[in-house]
Amino acid sequence: MTGPGRRPTVLVTGAAGFIGSVLGERLHAAGQHVVAYDNLSRGRRGLLPDDVTFVEGDIRDAARLSETI
């Protein structure tokens, strides 16, 4: 999976939680194209930078996860 400018895309699951949001923010700051994936059961979308691609979904939903990647 590649993002804009042919950069590798990094999928971060649980991205709206504490650890996932810190990881996503650091990868984004390092120039990676980040796709943040979270079901928002405990996390908050506002923890992520606005220009990170966000997909609301549960990792147990194989169809939704497959369409994301």
C-alpha positions in Angstrom: 0.0 0.0 0.0 1.4 3.4 -1.0 0.2 6.9 -0.3 0.7 10.3 -1.9 4.1 10.6 -3.5 4.5 6.8 -3.4 5.4 6.9 0.3 4.6 3.6 2.1 1.3 3.8 3.9 1.2 2.8 7.6 -2.0 1.4 9.0 -2.3 2.2 12.7 -5.1 0.3 14.5 -6.4 1.6 17.7 -5.2 5.0 16.4 -7.6 7.2 18.4 -6.5 5.8 21.7 -3.5 7.0 23.7 -0.7 4.8 22.4 -2.1 4.6 18.8 -2.5 8.4 18.6 1.0 9.0 19.8 2.3 6.5 17.3 0.2 7.9 14.5 1.3 11.5 15.2 5.0 10.5 15.3 4.8 8.5 12.1 3.0 11.4 10.4 5.6 13.9 11.7 8.3 11.7 10.3 6.7 12.0 6.8 4.9 8.7 6.6 1.4 8.5 5.1 -0.7 7.3 8.0 -4.2 5.6 7.9 -5.7 5.7 11.3 -8.2 2.9 12.0 -10.3 2.9 15.2 -13.8 2.0 16.3 -14.0 4.9 18.7 -15.3 2.7 21.5 -12.7 4.3 23.8 -10.6 6.6 21.7 -11.3 10.1 20.4 -10.7 11.3 16.8 -9.5 14.6 18.1 -6.3 13.0 19.4 -5.0 12.7 15.8 -3.7 15.4 13.5 -6.4 16.7 11.2 -4.6 15.7 8.0 -4.2 12.0 8.9 -6.6 9.7 7.0 -9.1 8.4 9.5 -11.3 5.3 9.0 -13.9 4.3 11.6 -14.0 0.6 11.9 -13.5 -2.4 14.1 -10.6 -4.8 13.4 -13.0 -7.7 14.0 -14.9 -6.6 10.8 -12.9 -8.3 8.1 -14.8 -6.8 5.2 -14.3 -3.2 6.5 -10.6 -3.8 7.2 -10.1 -5.4 3.8 -11.6 -2.4 2.0 -9.4 -0.1 4.1 -6.2 -1.8 3.1 
